[in-house]
C-alpha cells in the first residue's frame, strides 16, 4: 500500500517536471521572438524569467529523477535530498538571471527605446499567461499530493509568472500609447527584485532539508497525539524528525506496559506503525519500545535534577 502511494507520487513529480520543461521551453522561443520584434524591456524580463525557468526546470527534472530513485546499498535512506541540492543550483541560476535583468533595466531607464509591434508583444504575453495558468493548476495538485520541494519551487516561479504577464501587458500598453517608457524599465527592476526574493525562499527550504531541520511543531504534536491514541501506549518521547525530498522520517520511543512479552511489544509497535501510516503514508518511522516503569523512573530523576539546578 505504501509502495503504491510512493510510486504514484513519483510518477506525478516526474510528469510535473516534464511539463515544466516543455512549458518553459515554449515560452523562451516565443518571448525571444517577441523581444526581437518589440524591443520591450518588459518582454525581455519575461524572457529572462522563462530562460531561468528552463534551467531550473531541467535541474528539477534531474533532481526529481534522482530523488525518486529507490534506496540502494550506498544510500539506505534513498536519494530524496537530491531535491535540496537541485534547489541550491536553482538559486544560483535565478540570481544570475536577476542580475543581468537588473543591469539591462537600469540601462534602459536612462536610455529608453521605442516599443514596436505591440500586437506581437500582447499576443505572446497572453499565450504565456494561459500556459503558465495550466501548469500552475497541475503543479498545485502535485504539491498537495507529494509535498515535493522541487515542484514547490517551480510552482512559486510560475505563480509569479501569472502576475508578471499581467504586468508585461500593462508596461507595453503604457510605453506604446502613453510613451511612459520608464514604466517598461521599472517593471524590469521589479521583476529582478521578485527573483531575488524567490531565491531567498528556495535557499531557505533547501538548506533546511540538507541540515535535517525538524518538521513543524504542529505536525510533531499531531504525531505524538496519534501515537498516544494507540491502546497500551503510555507515552511518546525522544521524538526526532527530518525531511528527505518528499519523504519524512521520524524516530521516537514509546512507553509500554512492563508485562508485555517481546512478541507482544513487537506487535504493538506494528500497530503504532499502521496507525501512523493511515495519516502519513509517506512517513517512515523507527520506534523504540521501553517499559513504562523505566520511563517513569527516568522522568522522576530528571525532575529532581532540574529542581537541584
VEXKETI-143650 format. One record per residue (C-alpha): x, y, z. Coordinates in Angstrom, 1 decimal. Layout:
residues N
{px X; py Y; pz Z} .
...
//
This chain:
residues 309
{px 0.0; py 0.0; pz 0.0} .
{px 2.8; py 2.4; pz 1.0} .
{px 4.8; py 1.4; pz -2.1} .
{px 1.9; py 2.1; pz -4.4} .
{px 1.4; py 5.5; pz -2.8} .
{px 5.0; py 6.4; pz -3.2} .
{px 5.1; py 5.2; pz -6.8} .
{px 2.1; py 7.3; pz -7.7} .
{px 3.7; py 10.3; pz -6.2} .
{px 6.9; py 9.7; pz -8.0} .
{px 5.1; py 9.5; pz -11.3} .
{px 3.3; py 12.7; pz -10.6} .
{px 6.5; py 14.5; pz -9.7} .
{px 8.2; py 13.3; pz -12.9} .
{px 5.2; py 14.3; pz -15.0} .
{px 5.1; py 17.8; pz -13.5} .
{px 8.8; py 18.2; pz -14.1} .
{px 8.5; py 17.3; pz -17.8} .
{px 5.5; py 19.6; pz -18.3} .
{px 7.5; py 22.4; pz -16.6} .
{px 10.4; py 22.0; pz -19.0} .
{px 8.2; py 21.9; pz -22.1} .
{px 6.2; py 25.0; pz -21.0} .
{px 9.3; py 27.0; pz -20.2} .
{px 11.0; py 26.0; pz -23.5} .
{px 8.0; py 27.1; pz -25.5} .
{px 7.8; py 30.4; pz -23.7} .
{px 11.6; py 31.1; pz -24.2} .
{px 11.2; py 30.7; pz -28.0} .
{px 8.1; py 32.8; pz -28.3} .
{px 9.4; py 35.6; pz -26.0} .
{px 12.7; py 35.7; pz -27.7} .
{px 10.9; py 36.4; pz -31.0} .
{px 8.6; py 38.9; pz -29.3} .
{px 11.6; py 40.8; pz -27.8} .
{px 13.3; py 40.9; pz -31.2} .
{px 10.2; py 42.5; pz -32.7} .
{px 9.1; py 44.8; pz -29.9} .
{px 12.3; py 45.8; pz -28.1} .
{px 10.4; py 45.9; pz -24.8} .
{px 12.3; py 45.5; pz -21.5} .
{px 9.1; py 44.1; pz -20.0} .
{px 9.2; py 41.3; pz -22.6} .
{px 12.9; py 40.9; pz -22.0} .
{px 12.2; py 40.5; pz -18.3} .
{px 9.7; py 37.8; pz -19.2} .
{px 12.3; py 36.2; pz -21.5} .
{px 14.9; py 36.1; pz -18.7} .
{px 12.4; py 34.7; pz -16.3} .
{px 11.4; py 31.9; pz -18.8} .
{px 15.1; py 31.2; pz -19.6} .
{px 15.9; py 30.7; pz -15.9} .
{px 12.7; py 28.6; pz -15.7} .
{px 14.1; py 26.3; pz -18.4} .
{px 17.3; py 25.9; pz -16.5} .
{px 15.6; py 25.4; pz -13.1} .
{px 13.1; py 23.1; pz -14.6} .
{px 15.9; py 21.0; pz -16.1} .
{px 17.6; py 20.9; pz -12.7} .
{px 14.2; py 19.9; pz -11.2} .
{px 13.8; py 17.1; pz -13.8} .
{px 17.2; py 15.7; pz -12.9} .
{px 16.7; py 16.2; pz -9.2} .
{px 13.3; py 14.6; pz -9.2} .
{px 14.6; py 11.7; pz -11.2} .
{px 17.4; py 11.2; pz -8.8} .
{px 15.3; py 11.8; pz -5.7} .
{px 12.7; py 9.2; pz -6.8} .
{px 15.4; py 6.5; pz -7.4} .
{px 14.8; py 3.7; pz -4.9} .
{px 17.2; py 3.3; pz -2.0} .
{px 20.3; py 1.2; pz -2.7} .
{px 23.3; py -0.3; pz -0.7} .
{px 25.1; py 3.0; pz -0.7} .
{px 22.1; py 5.2; pz 0.1} .
{px 19.9; py 3.3; pz 2.6} .
{px 17.8; py 6.4; pz 3.2} .
{px 17.1; py 6.9; pz -0.5} .
{px 18.1; py 9.9; pz -2.7} .
{px 15.5; py 12.4; pz -1.5} .
{px 18.0; py 15.2; pz -0.7} .
{px 18.8; py 15.5; pz -4.4} .
{px 15.9; py 17.9; pz -4.5} .
{px 17.6; py 20.1; pz -1.9} .
{px 20.8; py 20.1; pz -4.0} .
{px 18.8; py 20.9; pz -7.0} .
{px 17.2; py 23.8; pz -5.1} .
{px 20.7; py 25.3; pz -4.4} .
{px 21.6; py 25.0; pz -8.1} .
{px 18.3; py 26.8; pz -9.0} .
{px 19.2; py 29.6; pz -6.6} .
{px 22.4; py 30.4; pz -8.4} .
{px 20.7; py 30.3; pz -11.8} .
{px 17.9; py 32.6; pz -10.6} .
{px 20.5; py 35.0; pz -9.1} .
{px 22.4; py 35.2; pz -12.4} .
{px 19.2; py 36.0; pz -14.4} .
{px 18.2; py 38.6; pz -11.8} .
{px 21.5; py 40.5; pz -12.0} .
{px 21.5; py 40.5; pz -15.8} .
{px 17.9; py 41.7; pz -15.9} .
{px 18.5; py 44.4; pz -13.3} .
{px 21.5; py 45.7; pz -15.3} .
{px 19.5; py 45.9; pz -18.6} .
{px 16.5; py 47.5; pz -16.9} .
{px 18.6; py 50.3; pz -15.3} .
{px 20.4; py 50.9; pz -18.6} .
{px 17.0; py 51.2; pz -20.4} .
{px 15.8; py 53.6; pz -17.7} .
{px 18.4; py 56.2; pz -18.7} .
{px 18.4; py 55.2; pz -22.4} .
{px 14.8; py 54.3; pz -23.3} .
{px 13.9; py 52.8; pz -26.7} .
{px 10.6; py 52.9; pz -28.5} .
{px 8.2; py 49.9; pz -28.4} .
{px 7.4; py 48.2; pz -31.7} .
{px 4.9; py 45.5; pz -32.8} .
{px 2.6; py 45.9; pz -29.8} .
{px 0.3; py 43.1; pz -31.2} .
{px 3.1; py 40.6; pz -31.1} .
{px 4.0; py 41.5; pz -27.6} .
{px 0.5; py 41.3; pz -26.3} .
{px -0.2; py 38.0; pz -28.1} .
{px 2.9; py 36.3; pz -26.7} .
{px 2.0; py 37.6; pz -23.2} .
{px -1.5; py 36.1; pz -23.5} .
{px 0.0; py 32.8; pz -24.6} .
{px 2.4; py 32.8; pz -21.7} .
{px -0.4; py 33.5; pz -19.2} .
{px -2.5; py 30.6; pz -20.5} .
{px 0.3; py 28.1; pz -20.5} .
{px 1.5; py 29.3; pz -17.0} .
{px -2.0; py 29.1; pz -15.6} .
{px -2.5; py 25.5; pz -16.8} .
{px 0.9; py 24.5; pz -15.4} .
{px 0.3; py 26.2; pz -12.0} .
{px -3.0; py 24.3; pz -11.6} .
{px -1.4; py 21.0; pz -12.3} .
{px 1.6; py 21.8; pz -10.0} .
{px -0.7; py 22.8; pz -7.1} .
{px -2.3; py 19.3; pz -7.3} .
{px 1.1; py 17.6; pz -7.4} .
{px 2.5; py 19.7; pz -4.4} .
{px -0.7; py 19.0; pz -2.4} .
{px -0.2; py 15.3; pz -3.0} .
{px 3.6; py 14.9; pz -2.8} .
{px 4.9; py 17.9; pz -0.8} .
{px 7.8; py 18.0; pz -3.2} .
{px 10.3; py 20.8; pz -2.6} .
{px 11.4; py 20.9; pz -6.3} .
{px 7.9; py 21.1; pz -7.6} .
{px 7.0; py 23.7; pz -4.9} .
{px 9.9; py 25.8; pz -6.0} .
{px 8.8; py 25.6; pz -9.6} .
{px 5.2; py 26.4; pz -8.5} .
{px 6.5; py 29.6; pz -6.9} .
{px 8.2; py 30.7; pz -10.1} .
{px 5.2; py 30.1; pz -12.3} .
{px 2.7; py 31.6; pz -9.9} .
{px 4.8; py 34.8; pz -10.1} .
{px 4.8; py 34.4; pz -13.9} .
{px 1.0; py 34.9; pz -13.9} .
{px 1.3; py 38.3; pz -12.3} .
{px 4.3; py 39.1; pz -14.3} .
{px 2.5; py 38.5; pz -17.6} .
{px -0.2; py 41.0; pz -16.5} .
{px 2.5; py 43.5; pz -15.7} .
{px 4.2; py 43.0; pz -19.0} .
{px 1.0; py 43.7; pz -20.9} .
{px 0.4; py 46.9; pz -18.8} .
{px 4.0; py 48.0; pz -19.4} .
{px 3.7; py 47.5; pz -23.2} .
{px 0.5; py 49.5; pz -23.3} .
{px 1.8; py 52.4; pz -21.2} .
{px 5.0; py 52.6; pz -23.3} .
{px 3.3; py 52.3; pz -26.7} .
{px 0.2; py 54.6; pz -26.1} .
{px 1.4; py 57.0; pz -23.4} .
{px 5.1; py 56.9; pz -24.2} .
{px 5.8; py 56.2; pz -20.5} .
{px 9.0; py 54.2; pz -21.3} .
{px 10.1; py 54.4; pz -17.6} .
{px 7.2; py 52.0; pz -16.7} .
{px 8.8; py 49.4; pz -19.0} .
{px 12.2; py 49.7; pz -17.2} .
{px 10.7; py 49.9; pz -13.7} .
{px 8.8; py 46.7; pz -14.4} .
{px 12.1; py 45.0; pz -15.3} .
{px 13.6; py 46.2; pz -12.0} .
{px 10.5; py 44.9; pz -10.0} .
{px 10.8; py 41.6; pz -11.8} .
{px 14.5; py 41.3; pz -10.8} .
{px 13.5; py 42.1; pz -7.2} .
{px 10.9; py 39.4; pz -7.3} .
{px 13.6; py 36.9; pz -8.5} .
{px 15.9; py 37.9; pz -5.6} .
{px 13.0; py 37.2; pz -3.2} .
{px 12.2; py 33.8; pz -4.7} .
{px 15.9; py 32.9; pz -4.3} .
{px 15.7; py 33.5; pz -0.6} .
{px 12.7; py 31.1; pz -0.2} .
{px 14.3; py 28.3; pz -2.3} .
{px 17.6; py 28.7; pz -0.4} .
{px 16.0; py 28.5; pz 3.0} .
{px 14.0; py 25.4; pz 2.2} .
{px 16.9; py 23.7; pz 0.5} .
{px 19.3; py 24.4; pz 3.5} .
{px 16.7; py 23.3; pz 6.0} .
{px 16.4; py 19.9; pz 4.3} .
{px 20.1; py 19.5; pz 4.0} .
{px 20.6; py 20.4; pz 7.7} .
{px 17.8; py 18.0; pz 8.8} .
{px 15.6; py 20.6; pz 10.3} .
{px 12.7; py 19.3; pz 12.3} .
{px 9.2; py 19.3; pz 10.8} .
{px 6.7; py 21.8; pz 12.0} .
{px 5.7; py 21.9; pz 15.7} .
{px 2.1; py 21.3; pz 14.9} .
{px 3.0; py 18.1; pz 12.9} .
{px 5.2; py 16.9; pz 15.8} .
{px 2.3; py 17.4; pz 18.3} .
{px -0.1; py 15.7; pz 15.9} .
{px 2.3; py 12.7; pz 15.5} .
{px 2.6; py 12.3; pz 19.3} .
{px -1.1; py 12.5; pz 19.7} .
{px -1.6; py 9.7; pz 17.1} .
{px 1.0; py 7.5; pz 18.8} .
{px -0.5; py 8.0; pz 22.3} .
{px -4.0; py 7.3; pz 20.9} .
{px -3.0; py 3.6; pz 20.4} .
{px -4.3; py 1.5; pz 23.2} .
{px -1.5; py 0.4; pz 25.6} .
{px 0.9; py 3.3; pz 24.8} .
{px 1.5; py 5.4; pz 27.9} .
{px 3.8; py 8.0; pz 26.4} .
{px 5.7; py 9.1; pz 23.3} .
{px 9.1; py 10.8; pz 23.8} .
{px 12.6; py 11.5; pz 22.3} .
{px 10.9; py 12.3; pz 19.0} .
{px 13.3; py 13.3; pz 16.2} .
{px 12.1; py 14.1; pz 12.7} .
{px 13.6; py 15.2; pz 9.3} .
{px 12.7; py 15.6; pz 5.7} .
{px 14.4; py 14.0; pz 2.7} .
{px 12.8; py 15.0; pz -0.6} .
{px 9.1; py 14.3; pz -0.4} .
{px 9.6; py 11.7; pz 2.3} .
{px 9.6; py 12.2; pz 6.1} .
{px 11.5; py 10.3; pz 8.7} .
{px 10.8; py 10.0; pz 12.4} .
{px 12.2; py 8.1; pz 15.3} .
{px 10.9; py 8.0; pz 18.8} .
{px 10.5; py 5.9; pz 22.0} .
{px 7.2; py 4.7; pz 23.4} .
{px 6.4; py 3.6; pz 26.9} .
{px 4.6; py 0.3; pz 27.0} .
{px 3.2; py -2.0; pz 29.8} .
{px 6.0; py -3.7; pz 31.6} .
{px 4.2; py -7.1; pz 31.5} .
{px 4.3; py -7.3; pz 27.7} .
{px 6.4; py -10.1; pz 26.3} .
{px 8.8; py -9.4; pz 23.4} .
{px 6.4; py -10.7; pz 20.8} .
{px 3.6; py -8.6; pz 22.3} .
{px 5.7; py -5.4; pz 22.3} .
{px 6.7; py -6.1; pz 18.7} .
{px 3.1; py -6.5; pz 17.7} .
{px 2.3; py -3.2; pz 19.5} .
{px 5.0; py -1.4; pz 17.5} .
{px 3.5; py -2.7; pz 14.3} .
{px 0.1; py -1.4; pz 15.4} .
{px 1.6; py 2.0; pz 16.0} .
{px 3.2; py 2.0; pz 12.5} .
{px -0.1; py 1.1; pz 10.9} .
{px -2.0; py 3.9; pz 12.8} .
{px 0.6; py 6.4; pz 11.7} .
{px 0.5; py 5.2; pz 8.1} .
{px -3.2; py 6.0; pz 7.9} .
{px -2.5; py 9.7; pz 8.5} .
{px 1.0; py 10.0; pz 7.0} .
{px 1.5; py 7.3; pz 4.3} .
{px 5.0; py 8.5; pz 3.3} .
{px 6.3; py 8.8; pz 6.8} .
{px 9.0; py 6.2; pz 7.7} .
{px 9.4; py 5.5; pz 11.4} .
{px 11.8; py 3.9; pz 13.8} .
{px 10.2; py 3.0; pz 17.1} .
{px 12.0; py 2.0; pz 20.3} .
{px 9.7; py 0.3; pz 22.9} .
{px 10.6; py 1.0; pz 26.5} .
{px 9.0; py -0.3; pz 29.8} .
{px 6.6; py 2.2; pz 31.3} .
{px 8.1; py 1.9; pz 34.8} .
{px 11.6; py 2.7; pz 33.5} .
{px 10.2; py 5.7; pz 31.7} .
{px 8.6; py 6.9; pz 34.9} .
{px 11.9; py 6.5; pz 36.9} .
{px 13.8; py 8.5; pz 34.3} .
{px 11.1; py 11.2; pz 34.3} .
{px 11.3; py 11.4; pz 38.1} .
{px 15.1; py 11.6; pz 38.1} .
{px 15.1; py 14.3; pz 35.5} .
{px 12.6; py 16.3; pz 37.6} .
{px 14.8; py 16.0; pz 40.7} .
{px 17.8; py 17.1; pz 38.7} .
{px 16.1; py 20.2; pz 37.4} .
{px 14.9; py 21.1; pz 40.9} .
{px 18.5; py 20.8; pz 42.3} .
{px 19.7; py 23.1; pz 39.5} .
//
